[in-house]
Amino acid sequence: MMEAKAIVKLLKEDKEALKELAEELVLVPDVRLAIINAVIRDVATKDYVREEIRASEDRLRAEIQEVKKDLRAMMQIGFTALGLLMVALGFYLGYVLRV
């Protein structure tokens, strides 16, 4: 008699035989119900993962917007400081050139 592991190995190698076995198994009500429940769990898990990915994407987009906002504010401060330095340099040069 063939061992169960050997049968499983043969079924993995012969996809047509595996398909035929699956077709036979779904004719058994309890087995069909077990297969349906397993498929539903798999689909539910994939939907959960998709939702988590979407939520993560939304959080990342919001975070990127915050970083852009902060960067713009820092650039504005930098430009203001640069402008003040240029004014101060102008006054200094004006003073030095007059003296």
VEXNU-417609 format. One line per field, with one value per residue: residue number from 1; residue in three letters; x, y, z of N, C-alpha, C, O in turn. Coordinates in nm, 3 decimals. Layout:
N
resi NUM:...;
resn ALA:...;
n.x X:...;
n.y Y:...;
n.z Z:...;
ca.x X:...;
ca.y Y:...;
ca.z Z:...;
c.x X:...;
c.y Y:...;
c.z Z:...;
o.x X:...;
o.y Y:...;
o.z Z:...;
# end
This chain:
99
resi 1:2:3:4:5:6:7:8:9:10:11:12:13:14:15:16:17:18:19:20:21:22:23:24:25:26:27:28:29:30:31:32:33:34:35:36:37:38:39:40:41:42:43:44:45:46:47:48:49:50:51:52:53:54:55:56:57:58:59:60:61:62:63:64:65:66:67:68:69:70:71:72:73:74:75:76:77:78:79:80:81:82:83:84:85:86:87:88:89:90:91:92:93:94:95:96:97:98:99;
resn MET:MET:GLU:ALA:LYS:ALA:ILE:VAL:LYS:LEU:LEU:LYS:GLU:ASP:LYS:GLU:ALA:LEU:LYS:GLU:LEU:ALA:GLU:GLU:LEU:VAL:LEU:VAL:PRO:ASP:VAL:ARG:LEU:ALA:ILE:ILE:ASN:ALA:VAL:ILE:ARG:ASP:VAL:ALA:THR:LYS:ASP:TYR:VAL:ARG:GLU:GLU:ILE:ARG:ALA:SER:GLU:ASP:ARG:LEU:ARG:ALA:GLU:ILE:GLN:GLU:VAL:LYS:LYS:ASP:LEU:ARG:ALA:MET:MET:GLN:ILE:GLY:PHE:THR:ALA:LEU:GLY:LEU:LEU:MET:VAL:ALA:LEU:GLY:PHE:TYR:LEU:GLY:TYR:VAL:LEU:ARG:VAL;
n.x 0.084:0.048:0.214:0.080:0.225:0.365:0.157:0.063:0.288:0.291:0.051:0.112:0.293:0.145:-0.069:-0.314:-0.428:-0.453:-0.642:-0.862:-0.903:-0.975:-1.217:-1.366:-1.365:-1.517:-1.769:-1.842:-2.030:-1.939:-1.666:-1.672:-1.781:-1.574:-1.372:-1.485:-1.502:-1.230:-1.148:-1.298:-1.183:-0.929:-0.982:-1.095:-0.873:-0.701:-0.850:-0.838:-0.563:-0.535:-0.687:-0.535:-0.301:-0.397:-0.469:-0.218:-0.094:-0.249:-0.179:0.094:0.083:-0.033:0.167:0.378:0.274:0.278:0.555:0.631:0.500:0.634:0.891:0.854:0.798:1.042:1.207:1.103:1.169:1.445:1.484:1.395:1.580:1.812:1.755:1.754:2.022:2.141:2.049:2.170:2.439:2.447:2.408:2.640:2.842:2.784:2.846:3.121:3.228:3.187:3.347;
n.y -0.119:0.225:0.500:0.791:1.033:0.981:0.967:1.230:1.360:1.256:1.365:1.635:1.646:1.571:1.764:1.746:1.511:1.596:1.797:1.645:1.493:1.700:1.777:1.552:1.554:1.782:1.694:1.571:1.662:1.760:1.796:1.974:2.199:2.252:2.325:2.554:2.723:2.755:2.893:3.127:3.234:3.287:3.480:3.680:3.744:3.848:4.074:4.218:4.271:4.430:4.654:4.740:4.813:5.023:5.203:5.251:5.374:5.608:5.725:5.768:5.949:6.169:6.225:6.293:6.527:6.690:6.705:6.839:7.082:7.170:7.194:7.396:7.606:7.624:7.694:7.942:8.083:8.067:8.214:8.461:8.517:8.525:8.744:8.945:8.933:9.019:9.281:9.380:9.344:9.520:9.766:9.761:9.759:9.999:10.173:10.113:10.187:10.461:10.554;
n.z 0.000:-0.075:0.076:0.246:0.213:-0.020:-0.201:-0.191:-0.294:-0.555:-0.648:-0.643:-0.846:-1.066:-1.204:-1.335:-1.232:-0.968:-1.000:-1.082:-0.849:-0.674:-0.792:-0.741:-0.462:-0.394:-0.427:-0.198:0.070:0.333:0.288:0.077:0.209:0.391:0.212:0.094:0.318:0.373:0.143:0.169:0.404:0.306:0.109:0.269:0.424:0.228:0.152:0.390:0.403:0.176:0.257:0.473:0.341:0.184:0.388:0.499:0.280:0.268:0.513:0.467:0.252:0.379:0.565:0.393:0.284:0.511:0.554:0.320:0.366:0.598:0.489:0.300:0.474:0.611:0.397:0.336:0.569:0.546:0.308:0.392:0.594:0.439:0.280:0.478:0.554:0.318:0.306:0.537:0.463:0.251:0.383:0.537:0.341:0.222:0.431:0.466:0.221:0.218:0.411;
ca.x 0.000:0.125:0.208:0.010:0.319:0.395:0.039:0.064:0.396:0.245:-0.053:0.179:0.362:0.045:-0.173:-0.442:-0.481:-0.491:-0.768:-0.966:-0.929:-1.050:-1.352:-1.434:-1.380:-1.623:-1.898:-1.869:-2.078:-1.852:-1.539:-1.703:-1.796:-1.440:-1.301:-1.547:-1.460:-1.088:-1.141:-1.351:-1.079:-0.820:-1.031:-1.107:-0.737:-0.650:-0.919:-0.782:-0.430:-0.557:-0.732:-0.420:-0.210:-0.459:-0.458:-0.077:-0.070:-0.310:-0.096:0.218:0.051:-0.052:0.298:0.453:0.219:0.331:0.698:0.635:0.458:0.747:1.002:0.820:0.814:1.186:1.262:1.060:1.254:1.579:1.485:1.382:1.710:1.905:1.721:1.802:2.168:2.177:2.025:2.277:2.562:2.436:2.436:2.783:2.922:2.760:2.922:3.264:3.267:3.182:3.454;
ca.y 0.000:0.348:0.591:0.916:1.132:0.946:1.006:1.376:1.396:1.225:1.462:1.763:1.634:1.553:1.866:1.697:1.418:1.677:1.862:1.542:1.463:1.814:1.769:1.444:1.592:1.880:1.624:1.529:1.786:1.811:1.839:2.096:2.306:2.284:2.396:2.686:2.802:2.789:2.995:3.251:3.288:3.339:3.604:3.779:3.785:3.934:4.202:4.286:4.319:4.543:4.769:4.787:4.881:5.153:5.290:5.291:5.471:5.734:5.784:5.816:6.070:6.278:6.257:6.361:6.663:6.762:6.731:6.946:7.206:7.211:7.234:7.528:7.703:7.641:7.767:8.081:8.140:8.081:8.326:8.584:8.540:8.564:8.883:9.032:8.936:9.102:9.421:9.414:9.356:9.646:9.876:9.754:9.804:10.144:10.238:10.096:10.262:10.603:10.588;
ca.z 0.000:-0.090:0.189:0.219:0.162:-0.159:-0.279:-0.200:-0.386:-0.691:-0.686:-0.671:-0.975:-1.173:-1.178:-1.388:-1.131:-0.852:-1.037:-1.079:-0.709:-0.619:-0.845:-0.667:-0.321:-0.374:-0.429:-0.060:0.133:0.441:0.229:0.001:0.307:0.441:0.104:0.082:0.435:0.355:0.039:0.227:0.494:0.222:0.047:0.375:0.461:0.121:0.163:0.507:0.365:0.083:0.336:0.551:0.247:0.151:0.505:0.508:0.173:0.308:0.619:0.405:0.176:0.475:0.621:0.288:0.276:0.627:0.528:0.219:0.432:0.683:0.402:0.246:0.583:0.633:0.283:0.351:0.674:0.488:0.213:0.471:0.658:0.333:0.245:0.585:0.543:0.202:0.347:0.632:0.386:0.175:0.477:0.575:0.227:0.209:0.538:0.441:0.100:0.249:0.504;
c.x 0.089:0.107:0.142:0.103:0.354:0.279:0.037:0.171:0.354:0.141:0.008:0.245:0.265:-0.074:-0.310:-0.508:-0.527:-0.624:-0.883:-1.003:-1.011:-1.195:-1.432:-1.460:-1.494:-1.762:-1.938:-1.906:-1.985:-1.720:-1.561:-1.714:-1.660:-1.361:-1.355:-1.503:-1.314:-1.072:-1.190:-1.250:-0.968:-0.861:-1.042:-0.971:-0.681:-0.717:-0.865:-0.646:-0.443:-0.596:-0.617:-0.322:-0.267:-0.446:-0.314:-0.044:-0.128:-0.228:0.033:0.194:0.036:0.082:0.384:0.404:0.271:0.478:0.711:0.602:0.573:0.864:0.977:0.840:0.961:1.250:1.225:1.144:1.394:1.588:1.475:1.516:1.813:1.880:1.771:1.953:2.213:2.157:2.137:2.409:2.562:2.465:2.584:2.871:2.906:2.840:3.070:3.308:3.265:3.300:3.587;
c.y 0.126:0.438:0.722:1.022:1.107:0.986:1.157:1.421:1.370:1.325:1.599:1.762:1.625:1.645:1.821:1.601:1.494:1.747:1.763:1.506:1.574:1.811:1.660:1.486:1.691:1.818:1.574:1.654:1.843:1.864:1.968:2.216:2.349:2.364:2.539:2.776:2.844:2.900:3.129:3.314:3.352:3.472:3.713:3.831:3.879:4.071:4.284:4.347:4.438:4.669:4.827:4.863:5.017:5.251:5.340:5.394:5.607:5.804:5.842:5.944:6.190:6.322:6.334:6.506:6.749:6.798:6.843:7.081:7.260:7.261:7.372:7.637:7.730:7.719:7.915:8.151:8.164:8.198:8.459:8.618:8.586:8.710:8.981:9.044:9.025:9.250:9.466:9.432:9.485:9.766:9.879:9.805:9.953:10.222:10.234:10.181:10.413:10.645:10.597;
c.z 0.000:0.033:0.148:0.160:0.016:-0.250:-0.299:-0.300:-0.531:-0.739:-0.716:-0.808:-1.091:-1.147:-1.228:-1.288:-1.007:-0.878:-1.032:-0.935:-0.645:-0.665:-0.773:-0.522:-0.299:-0.383:-0.290:0.019:0.242:0.386:0.151:0.096:0.363:0.338:0.090:0.197:0.423:0.252:0.093:0.321:0.414:0.159:0.152:0.416:0.355:0.125:0.279:0.472:0.271:0.160:0.418:0.462:0.211:0.267:0.521:0.401:0.210:0.416:0.560:0.324:0.269:0.534:0.519:0.275:0.392:0.606:0.425:0.281:0.520:0.599:0.343:0.352:0.610:0.520:0.294:0.457:0.621:0.393:0.287:0.536:0.556:0.292:0.350:0.582:0.428:0.235:0.440:0.559:0.305:0.263:0.513:0.462:0.204:0.311:0.508:0.324:0.125:0.334:0.437;
o.x 0.192:-0.003:0.145:0.065:0.370:0.300:0.012:0.147:0.379:0.141:-0.039:0.252:0.297:-0.168:-0.412:-0.628:-0.630:-0.709:-0.991:-1.121:-1.106:-1.286:-1.552:-1.566:-1.562:-1.861:-2.054:-1.822:-1.957:-1.668:-1.480:-1.661:-1.634:-1.291:-1.277:-1.469:-1.279:-0.991:-1.130:-1.231:-0.918:-0.782:-1.004:-0.954:-0.618:-0.652:-0.848:-0.618:-0.371:-0.545:-0.604:-0.266:-0.194:-0.415:-0.291:0.026:-0.064:-0.209:0.077:0.275:0.087:0.108:0.454:0.485:0.303:0.520:0.795:0.668:0.604:0.928:1.068:0.893:1.002:1.338:1.307:1.184:1.455:1.685:1.539:1.560:1.892:1.974:1.825:2.008:2.311:2.238:2.192:2.485:2.665:2.539:2.645:2.963:3.001:2.895:3.140:3.415:3.338:3.345:3.687;
o.y 0.130:0.450:0.761:1.094:1.201:1.034:1.206:1.511:1.453:1.366:1.669:1.864:1.666:1.608:1.856:1.609:1.459:1.755:1.796:1.489:1.547:1.838:1.675:1.456:1.684:1.883:1.540:1.744:1.963:1.966:2.060:2.323:2.468:2.459:2.634:2.892:2.957:2.991:3.233:3.436:3.458:3.566:3.827:3.951:3.980:4.173:4.405:4.462:4.537:4.778:4.949:4.964:5.116:5.368:5.457:5.492:5.710:5.925:5.950:6.036:6.299:6.441:6.428:6.597:6.866:6.910:6.932:7.181:7.379:7.360:7.455:7.745:7.845:7.802:8.002:8.266:8.268:8.273:8.557:8.734:8.675:8.787:9.086:9.152:9.098:9.334:9.575:9.525:9.551:9.856:9.986:9.885:10.024:10.327:10.334:10.241:10.486:10.759:10.625;
o.z 0.067:0.086:0.031:0.067:-0.063:-0.361:-0.409:-0.381:-0.618:-0.855:-0.805:-0.876:-1.202:-1.076:-1.168:-1.263:-0.947:-0.789:-0.982:-0.903:-0.571:-0.587:-0.748:-0.467:-0.197:-0.351:-0.267:0.035:0.241:0.434:0.159:0.066:0.380:0.372:0.077:0.176:0.459:0.271:0.067:0.319:0.450:0.158:0.127:0.440:0.390:0.104:0.267:0.507:0.286:0.132:0.430:0.503:0.208:0.246:0.552:0.428:0.188:0.412:0.598:0.328:0.241:0.551:0.555:0.258:0.374:0.638:0.441:0.253:0.516:0.635:0.337:0.323:0.629:0.544:0.266:0.438:0.647:0.394:0.249:0.534:0.584:0.271:0.316:0.604:0.440:0.196:0.425:0.589:0.293:0.223:0.518:0.484:0.171:0.280:0.521:0.328:0.058:0.328:0.502;
# end
